[in-house]
Amino acid sequence: MRILLVEDEHSLGTWLSKVLERAGIIVDWVDSGRTAIAAAAQGAHDVIVLDLGLPDRDGQEVLREIRRLDSRVPTLVLTARDGLAEKVRSFHLGADDFLAKPFELEELQARLHALLRRARGAAASRLSCGPLSYDLATQRFALAGQPLAFTPRESAVLLVLLQHAGEPMSKQQILERIVSDEKDIHPEAVEVIVHRLRKRVDGTGLRIATYRGLGYALEAA
């Protein structure tokens, strides 16, 4: 999962970026409304986390603009403004969730995963495609109920494909969701990892299909 974090408090932004990335969530952190709108316009994020108290523009104005740019990307408002009027207005402007500061990290992570699941049409605590499942609480894969172990990079790529099951993902889109700095891994390395994953899932009721010009898609065979 790749999120856009819009937060002007630098200590909080730095901390959240680090702890979420340790949990496998890639974070693009910006600290103003202007940069938030520019980043949202790229359409590269699975979820947007938006603070309302921004230095250059009111966060709710930014929310309105994000919704104009993309009506589908899930957006969670994360703010110290926890009054009922703020919540109601945020929801009317298109927020999908609202979390008041201070908050628990575990709750934020759970809400991010829930927003992504709902955006993909799923509401359970597991992601699944055919016989493959991923438990969001334990962060483990299982195939037909049996635990399945992968290397960290294999797990990261397979999770992206599972989160977007049935939807072709290009090497670049996969790369953007597994590393925060693309200098760490070359796009061609994704091809090698997908090849290894194919050998693991072939004949199990799954396949990783290649769609020329579009990318890879995890599908039930």
Stockholm file with secondary structure:
# STOCKHOLM 1.0

chainA/1-221         MRILLVEDEHSLGTWLSKVLERAGIIVDWVDSGRTAIAAAAQGAHDVIVLDLGLPDRDGQEVLREIRRLDSRVPTLVLTARDGLAEKVRSFHLGADDFLAKPFELEELQARLHALLRRARGAAASRLSCGPLSYDLATQRFALAGQPLAFTPRESAVLLVLLQHAGEPMSKQQILERIVSDEKDIHPEAVEVIVHRLRKRVDGTGLRIATYRGLGYALEAA
#=GR chainA/1-221 SS CEEEEECCCHHHHHHHHHHHHHTTCEEEEECSHHHHHHHHTTTCCSEEEECSBCSSSBHHHHHHHHHHHCSSSCEEEEESCCCHHHHHHHHHTTCSEEEESSCCHHHHHHHHHHHHHHHTTCCSSEEEETTEEEETTTTEEEETTEEECCCHHHHHHHHHHHHTTTSCBCHHHHHHHHCSSGGGSCHHHHHHHHHHHHHHHTTTTEEEEEETTTEEEEEEC
#=GC SS_cons         CEEEEECCCHHHHHHHHHHHHHTTCEEEEECSHHHHHHHHTTTCCSEEEECSBCSSSBHHHHHHHHHHHCSSSCEEEEESCCCHHHHHHHHHTTCSEEEESSCCHHHHHHHHHHHHHHHTTCCSSEEEETTEEEETTTTEEEETTEEECCCHHHHHHHHHHHHTTTSCBCHHHHHHHHCSSGGGSCHHHHHHHHHHHHHHHTTTTEEEEEETTTEEEEEEC
//
